[in-house]
Amino acid sequence: MRMSVRDFQKMKHDGVPITMITAYDATSARLSEMAGIPAMLVGDSLGMVMQGHDVTIPVTLDDIIYHARIVTRVTSKAFVAGDLPFMTYTISPEQAMHSAARLMQEAGVSAVKLEGGESIAPTIKRLVEAGIPVMGHIGLQPQSVYKLGGMKAQGRDLESARQLLADAEAVEQAGAFAMVIEAVPAALAQMISQRLEIPTIGIGAGVHCDGQVQIFHDLLGLFEEFVPRHTRRYATLADTARGALSAYRTDVESRAFPTDEQSFSIREEVMTELRKAD
């Protein structure tokens, strides 16, 4: 049975940190579930780590549905949430409901995640009233990267910190069951986490959030364009992969691969008859 929205609430109540990771395909999802990770996010970060974009903005709803369908297909225990991409929920609450309904019906996710604070709270409320579990996202909002002038930490001055507190409270009051807090000073994220009844999931927001979310490719050292400040590399698999691929090329060029062990045999009498026919 999959982790549920109530399980999120219980983990916060019991003081159990929530581990969440992004997953975009069968391999990342299967490995994450085998590792016991209880929650996965099919994030629009796939635009950068899977599609090669510099930002998340080009990602479409169809992209998220495609990848989320794979993740839900190969997992059975993890809670799976899917991102609503850029401009798929901000035009109107009706647009948001249509997008969220597609993501849940076509991909089988258990919840949707969307960015925004006070301004998006009415939309969150409409979605929740329609029976759609919503995970909020405040702080650094990658879909607003051009407005923000880059991927910058948020809430470092009094005015913006007060706005983040207001955003957090508005998202909770609108009915979100959990909230991602991204690139926010640790002390401020701790204050938000203590004020809210719903779980907070930090990414670059310090250790006192109720859980953490990280990008699969960052943790394993597969994405090398840059190393975000918020991540810790637990492996350097890109180095291992490069070495393996280079060894494969060398073996092919030297005819050291394949050997008889990687080949199939045929009876000699069959070959004899074939040669007679030539």
N, C-alpha and C positions, 0 to 999 in steps of 0.2 A: 504494500500500500504506500502511495506517495505521501511525503510530508505535506501537511496542509497549512492553511492560513492560521488555524488555531494552534498548530505546533510552533509557529513563529512566536505567537503570543506567550505560549507556555515556556519556551526557551528563555525569553526575556524575564518572565516572572521567576523562573528557577535559576537565573544567573548563568545560563549555559551559552557561551559565545556561539554565534551562528557562522558557519563557514559556507561561503558562496563562491562560485567560480563561473567564468564565462565558458560556454561550450557552443560550438558551431557545427559540429559534424559527428558522425558515428564514433570516430576514434576518440576525440576529446571527451565526448559524453560517456562512453563506456569506461574509459580510464578513470574519469572523475568519480563515477558511481562505484567502481571497484575499490577506489581509495576511501570510500565511505563519506564523500562530500554530500551533504544533504540537500543543497540548493544550487541550482544552476540558472544562469541568466543568458539567454540568447540575445546578446547586446548588439547595438548598431556599431560597436567597435569592430565588428566583422568587416566593415568597410575598409578599415586600415590593415588589419592583420590577415584577412582572407582575400580582399579584393585589390589591395595595393593603393588605396586612396590616401591622401594626406589628412583628411578629416572624415567625419561620419555623415556629413550632409548628403552625399550621393546615394546613400542606402535607401532602398524603397521598401514598402510594406511587403511586396512580393518576395524580396530578398529575405526578409526576416521570417516570413511564413515558410519559405523553402527550407531554411536552416533549422528553424524550430521544429518543423515536422520530423526531421531526421532525429533530433535530440529526444523528442518525446517517444519516437518509435523504438529507440534502442535502450531506453531507461524504464525502470519500473518503480523505483523508490524515491528518487530525487524530486523535489519541488522544482518545476520549470516555469520561469517567467520569461516573457518576451518583450523586447523594447518596441514601443511605437516610434517609428522614425520621424525625421524632420518633416514638418508640415502635414502630418497625417492626423492631427488631433487638435490643432490650434485654430482652425478656421471657425469651428462651431462645435458645441457638444454633440450635435447630431453626427458630424463627421467623425468625431472621436469614437462614438458608439459603433458606427459602421466599421471603422478600422479595428477596434478592439474585438468586435464580434467575429470578424474575419480571422483574426489571429487566434482566437480561442477555438472557433469551429474548425478551421482548416488545418491548424497546426497542433491543436490539443494542449496548449499551454494552460497552466493553472491560474495565471495572473498576467496582467500587462504592467509595464513600467513606463512612466512618462515624466518628462522634465518640467520643472516650474514650481512656483510657490503660490503666493496669494492670487496672482492673476489666473492661474489654472485651477484653483480650488473649486470654482463652480462646475467645471467640467468633470473633475474627480467625483464630485458629489453626484452628478448625473450618472456617471458610469457605475458607481457603487449602488445607487438606487436601482439600476437595471440588472444588478446581480453580478457585476464584473469586479473581481478583486483587483485593486490598484496598489502598486508600489510607487511611492513618490520618489523624486530625485531633486535635491536642492544643492546649493553650493555651485561648484563649477558645472556648467551644463554644456557639454560638448556640442550640442546642436546650435548653441548661441556663440560659437567660437569667434565668428566675425564681429559680432556685436561686442564681445568682451575683449577683442584685440589679441586673442591667443589663449592658450591653455594655462590660465593663471589661477593661483589660489584666490579664494574669495573670503570675505568677512574679516579682513585684517584691520579695518578701521571702524570707528564707533558706529557710523551711519550704516555701513554695509553689514556689520555684525547684528545690529538691531533688526535690519531687514531680514536677515537669515532666521532670526528667532521668530519673527512674525510669519515668515514663509513656512517654517516647520510647524508652527501651531495651526496655521490655516490648512495645511495639507492633512494633518491629523484630524482636525475638526470636520474636514470634508469627507472623511471615512476611509482614507488609505490605511492598509493593514500594516505597512512597513515603509521605511524611507531610506533611500541611499543618500549619504552625505559625502560629497566629493570635494577634495582639495580645500578643506576648511581647517583653520588652526585647531589643534587637538583640544585645547582648553574650551573653546567655543563649542566644538562637537560634543564634548563631555557635558556641557551645560544643557545643550539641546537634548541629549540622550536621557539626562536625568529628569528633564521637564516633561518628556513625552511618555505616554503609556504604550505607544507602539514601538516595535524594535527599530533601531537605527543600524544601517549597514554601511560601514565606513569604507572609503577608498581614499587614502591620503588624508584621513581625518583622525588619526590617533587611535590608541589602544582602548579607549573607554567607550567606543561605540558598542552596541550589542552584538555586532558581527562584523565580518570583513568580506569584501568581494575583491577579487583580483582577476586579471586577464590571463587565461590559460597560457598563451604564447609568451607573456612576460615572465611568468613564474618558471617556465621551463627553458628560458633562454632561446626561444625559437624566433622571436621578433627582435631584430638587431638594428633597426633604424635609429632607435634611441632607447635608453632605459629610464622609464618614468621614476621620479623621486619616490613615488608611493609604493614601488614594488621591491621585492627581494627575490633574486634569482636563486631558485633551489636546484637548478641544473643548467648546463650549457649545452643543450641538445643540438643546437645549430652547428657547433664545432664537431660534435660526434657525427652528425649527418654529413657534413662536408667531407670528413675523413673517409667515411664509408663510401660515399659516392665517388670520391677520387680513386679509392682502391678498386672499385667496380670498373671504372673507366680503364685503369691500368691493366686489369686482368683481361678485359675484353680485347684491348689493343695488343696484348702479348699472347692472346689465345690461351691464357691460363684459366679462363672461364668461357663456356661451361666445360666441366669434366664429364667423365662417364657417369659420375654420381648424379649429375643434374640432367642426364639425357635418358632417352628411352631406347630399348633394344628391339630388334626384329630378328626372327629366325634366319639363319644363313641360307637355308634352302629357298626361302621366299626371295631373298636378294638374288640368288642364283637364277631363279626363273625370270626375275625382272631383267637381269642382265642379258639373258637369252633373247628376250623380246626386243632389245635395243638394236 
